[in-house]
Amino acid sequence: MSLKIQNMTGQERIMEEKVKIKDILNCIEAVAPLYWQEDYDNAGLIIGNRDSDCTGVLICLDVFADTVNDALQKNCNLIISHHPFIYKAFKQLRYGSDIEKILRMAVKNDIAIYAAHTNMDNALRGVSHILAEKLGLQNISPLDNSRYPADTGYMGGGAIGELQECIKAEDYLIEVKKKLNLPVLRCIGNTQKEIKRVGVCGGSGSFLIRNAIDRNCDMFLTADLKYHDFLSYENEIILADIGHFESEIFIKQRFFDIISKKMCNFAPLYISEELNRIKFL
């Protein structure tokens, strides 16, 4: 029997056969294989059964208890997030912490939770690649693809691109603030100089500062920079901290596009409405 389903745009489609959770996950893993994740990461199916029928997919950046409630209201039994809600192992389950509440709600309501984190960071048109496009960079190439350079679709950490024409660094940073809707931006270096070659890394990218310098970038944009990161490289490159949430939020649309494009028959897809929980006063 055929079932009518709706995507987030309201267009009706016909699903001739049931979609399994593994069908959705295979779409993601075809673009960002799990072995591309970094050693410290916990990407993949964190909780749930790959063989279960999928009733709907909720896409988010981070998983909180209210994310699971949102999935329940939308009749979604699969949550796809960028950040894993569990990084480290724990020995007790008392339902007191947020992580434990999420686990309890997910198990009780048979909701699967999947994360595509650093494997998606490292993918072509992953976090950094999309960020580079959003910030107007052209001729985009990998900043560091040393781990799996022979893999088709592997981008590696970070990206390098060029501006269409030289621009004063301060003026470009003002554009960055507007494009990313940043309330504040931290930076160091000579912001009065003309720049053209820019390196980016969505999320925490301080480990790539030296790569950006060695690749002759005029500026490097990333998040979670420490005080001493700024001071250590002040005379070598312009550094700017553009926020973790703000530099990665675009990846949700990428998840949506991957699934909707690769699945001829697919369950309802929803992108969660998220705001940065960290406030600037």
C-alpha positions, 0 to 999 in steps of 0.5 A: 500500500502506498503512503503519502508523506511530506517534506519540509516544503510541503510537497507531497510524495509517494512512498512505495516501500518503507524506508529503513533508518539504515537507508537514511544513514547510508546516504550520509555515510556515502558522502562522509564515511565513518572512518574519516572521523578523528580518533577522539570522535564518536560519530555514527549511530549512538543509539538505536537500530539501523534496521528499524523503519524510519518514520521521519528525520529531524536534523540538528546541530546539537542534541538536547532534551528538547530536541528529542521532544521536538522529534516526538512531536514531529513523529520522527524516530531518527535524529541526525546531528552534527555533534555527538551528544556522547563523547566519553564513556560513563559507568552509571545511568541515573537520569540526572544529567542532560545526557542521561535524560536524552538517553532515557527519552530516546530509549523509551520512545525508540528514537535513534540518534546519529552523529556525522561530526569530524567525518563530515568536517573532512568531507567535500562540501563539508563544514569548512567547504560550505563555510568558505562558500558562504564567505565568498571565497573562490577556487576552494581547495583543502587546507590539510588533506594529508590523512586520506588524499587518495579518497574521492570526496575527502577534503580534510580539515579546513579549506583555502580560498581566494577573494574575488579581489583584494580587500582591506582585512577590516572591511572583510571582517565586517562582511563576515560578521554580517554574513554569519550574523555575529554579534561580536568577532575577535581578531588580531593582526594588521587589519589595515592590510589588503588580503586575498587568500583566506583559510577557514575551519568551521568549529575548533580549528586552532590546530590548523593555524600553522597550516594556514601560515605555511600555505600563505594565507593572509587570514585564518577564520575559525572558532574557539581560539585561545588567548595565547593562540592570538598572541603567538601568531600575531605577527604571522597572520590575521586571526579571527574567531567567528564562533563555533555555532555560527561557523557550523550551523550551515551543515544542517541544510547539507544533511537535508540536501544529501538525504533528499537528493539520494533517496527517491522514496524518503521519510519526512525531513525536518530541520530543527530551529536552533539558536546559539545557547551562548549569549552575548550581553 
